[in-house]
Amino acid sequence: MPEERTKRGRPRQEDELVFLALGGLGEIGMNAYLYGIGPPDARKWLMVDLGITFPEGEDDPGIDVIFPDLRFIEEERGALAGLVITHAHEDHIGAVIELWPRLGVPVYATPFTAGMLKAKLAEFGGRLQIPIREVPLNGRFDVGPFDVELVEMSHSIPESSALAIRTPLGLVLHTGDWKNDPTPLIGGKPDAARLTALGDEGVLAVMGDSTNATREGRSPSEREVAKSLAEIIKAAPHRVAVTTFASNVARIKAVADATRAAGRELVVAGRAMHRAISVAIDTGYLPEGFRHHDQQRFSELKRSDVVCLCTGSQGEPRAAMARMAENEHPEIGLDRGDLVIFSSRTIPGNEKAVGYIQNGLVRMGVNVLTDNDALVHVTGHPRRDELRELYTWTRPRILVPMHGEAMHLKAHAELARDIGIPEVQIAYNGEMVRLAPGPVRIVDDAPVGRLFRDGRLIVPSGEGPVRERRKLANVGIVVVALTLSRKGAVMAEPRVVLDGVPYEDEDGEPMDEIVLSAIEGTLRSIPSDRRRDTEMVGEATRRAVRSAVADAWGKKTVVKVLVSVVEGKG
C-alpha cells in the first residue's frame, strides 16, 4: 500500500505549479501528463498515465504502436516521484511496460487497472519487475510532494478515476476519461457529492476530458446499449458475433447477459478478451462462474445457439474478426445470414481497416450491424451538458482542456468561458502551463515527439528505417552492384535489381536496360585512374541512375550502389 500522507508546509516564494503534456493534447490517444511543483530549476514531478496511439494507415509502414517521447522527463528522472494511472485503456497504460525502464518509479493503480498491468507484464515472462502499488478505489495517498485522491468516475472500463491532486499551491482535478452515466452496468456513477465537496474545498484548476466537447446534450447510458443488444441477439435467426474493445467489461457483461436471455451459449475468441475477463473475475466485476466457452467449442454448437464475442473491432489484421472475414479462422466460421455486430467506435485512422473487414463480411453474405444502424455502442466521454454539470460541482478558477484534438479543445474552452470559468488556457503537447502563482499562462516548452515500436525495437519516429520505408513505399528501389579492380578497371558486367519500379517506360523500353545504359555511360565518362576512388564512382553512378529513372518514370527512386574491389590485371 502507498505510504501514509504527510503534512505539507507553505509554498516558498519561488515555487510554481506547472502542467505539461508529453501526449494527449491536440490528439486523442498517447496520454502522458506531468505535474511539477517547486522552483523552475528544482521541480518535483508527478506523471499521470502513459499510453499509446496507433499508426494511421500507410504513413507509418511496419509500425505496430506509437509511444510518447519521454526525453524531457528522462533527463529529470531523479525528480520524478511516481506514475499514477487513471484507468486501464491502452491509450493510458499501453506504454507503461515498455517505457518504464526509462523512468524506474513506482506505478500506482486501482485493483482492476493493476490486474490488467500485471496480466500484460506476465506476457514478458518475468523479465521485467515493475513496482505496481495497488491503491483502493477512492483512496488517498502521497506520491512525493503530491497528495493524490482518487474519485471514481463512470467510463467504458471499470475503475476509471479522476485525480484530486493537492499541492501547497492549490488543488488540481485531473478528470481522466469519464461520463455522467446515471445507470452504469458496472461500477458507480460519478460521485457528485464528493466532487461538490472538492469544489467547496477550492479547486484551482480542472484538466478536463474534451473528447465530446463538440456534442450537445448527454451521452446515452451503457444500460440502454445492454437492452438494445439483448433485443437484437434474441431476434437473430442464426449465429451472432459481437466485436468490441476487450477492456469494456460492461459490454462483455451485456453480451453475456443477452446471450443467456436468448438461451444461447457464449464463445470467446481473442487473447485480449480472455485476459480482460480473467482480471474482471479476479476483481469481482464478473462472477466466478462467468459462463463462456473457448473458441474450440464453436463448431460443436448449433448455429442458432451461439454468440461469439471476439476481438478485432478496430480492424486489427491478426485479430479474430479479421480472420473470420477472410474465412481463415481455424475454429470459427460464418455463413450467409449470420450477424456480426460492431459494438464499438472506430478510432480515427482505423476507418480503412475496419471498412475492409466489414466489406469482406458483406461479400460473404453476413449481415453487419454498426452504431450507425442501431444502439450497439455508446461513448465513454461527456457531452456538453455533462461538462456543465462537472463545473457546477467543482467551480474551478482555471480550465485546461485535455484529451482531444484541436477542435475538441477549442469547443471545451468556449463552453468554459460561456459558463463563467474565470481563466481558460488551451495548450498542446510540449507547452508548459503555469497554474500558480498568478494568472494561468504558458511559460516554457519541452521537447516532445513519438517513438515507434518496430518489431521488438523502439525507434525514434523522425529518423531511421521508418522514414526509409515511406520512401520505398512511394518510389521503390534500384540496387546496383559494380566490381572494379584496384586500378579502376571494370572487372564484370554491372548487376541491377529493381523492386517497386515499373518494368518499362511508356515506349516499352525495359527499365533495367535504361538503368544499365546510365551505368555504362557513367563508367565510360570516368577515366580509369579516377575510378580508383570507389566513393566517387558509387555516388556518380547513383546520381546517373536516379536521373535516368526519373526521366523515364517521372519519379525519383531510391538508388543503392555497391562497389566491390578485387585483385585483377586491369
Secondary structure, 3 states (H helix, E strand, C coil): CCCCCCCCCCCCCCCEEEEEEEECECECCCCEEEEEEECCCCCEEEEECCCCECCCCCCCCCCCEEEECCHHHHHCHHHEEEEECCCCCHHHHCCHHHHHHHCCCCEEECHHHHHHHHHHHHCCCCCCCCCEEECCCCCEEEECCEEEEEEECECCCCCCEEEEEEECCEEEEECCCCECCCCCCCCCCCCHHHHHHHHHHCEEEEEEECCCCCCCCCCCCHHHHHHHHHHHHHHCCCCEEEECCCCCHHHHHHHHHHHHHCCCEEEEECHHHHHHHHHHHHCCCCCCCCCCEEHHHHHHCCHHHEEEEECCCCCCCCCHHHHHHCCCCCCCCCCCCCEEEECCCCCCCCHHHHHHHHHHHHHCCCEEECCCCCCCCCCCCCCHHHHHHHHHHHCCCEEEEECECHHHHHHHHHHHHHCCCCEECCCCCCEEEEEECCCCEEEEECCCCEEEEECCEEEECCCCHHHHHHHHHHHCEEEEEEEEECCCCECCCCEEEEECCCCECCCCCEHHHHHHHHHHHHHHHCCCCHHHCHHHHHHHHHHHHHHHHHHHHCCCCEEEEEEEEECCCC
